[in-house]
Amino acid sequence: TVQVASGELLAVIYNRFKEWGLTPSESEIALLLIKGLTAQEIANIRDSRPGTVKSQSSAIYQKGGVRGRNELAAYFVEDLLAGVSLAD
């Protein structure tokens, strides 16, 4: 089911965050970035400043070897779609 698949994807994402050496705070921010939230929205959720979120986002991108939010999200979507034929 979709629920099982999303749970497995979340486990894969958190394992990768651990491999990258993300802190718990960075992991939370990274997940919110993948979900498409803005720095301001993340700051509001976390009761912090947008500048802090942007700084942590930069650290996340560096640790993950990606150039930004789009590459971060694409990194995991690529794994999810591996082996899926788009011709069907």
N, C-alpha and C positions, 0 to 999 in steps of 0.2 A: 504494500500500500504506500501511498504518498507519505503518510506519517512516518512509516518505518524508514523510507528513503531519506526524508529530511533529517531524521535523527541520526542516520548513518553519515550523511553529509556533514552535519554539525560536528560529529565525532572526528571526522577527517580534518575539518577546518581547525578544531582545537588542537589536534595532534600536530598539525603543521605549525600552528602558532607556538607550540611548545618547542618544536625543532628550531624555529627561528629565534627562540629565546625572548619572546614577548613577555612582559610583565602582565599580571592579571588586569591591570588598568589598560594597558595597550591592547590586550586581547579583547576586552569589552569594546574599546573604541574601534578596533579593526572590524569587529562583527557589525557594529553600527554603520561603519563606512560601507561595508559590503551590502548592507541593506539599503543604502542610498541616502542616509541622513546627512544633512549638511553639518559643518563645524558648529554653527550656531545651535542647531537642534540637539546635537550631541552635548554641547556645553550646557544647554538648558536641562537635559535629562540628568547629567552628571553634576549639576550645580557647580560648574566651573566656568572659566573664561574661554571664548573662542580661540584666543591666542595659545592657550595651553593645549587645547585639542589639536590645533594646527601643528604645534611643536611635537606632540606625541604622534601625530599622523606621519610626520616626516621620519621619526624614528622607526615607526612601523614599516614604512616603505623601504627604508635603508636596510633594516634587518631582513625583510622579505625579498630584497633584490628586485623590487618593482619600482616603477617611476611615478606611480600615483594611484588614485582611487580606482580608475578604470582598469589598470593592469592588475590591481589587487583583486577586484571582482572577477576579472577574466581568468585569472590564475585558477580559481576554484570552479568556474563554469566550464572551463576547458576539461578539467578532470571529470566533471559530472557528465559531459557530453562525449567523452572518449568512447569510440566504438559505435556511436550512434550515426547511422547513415541519414544524411539530410535529403537524400534523393527519394526516400520512401514517401 
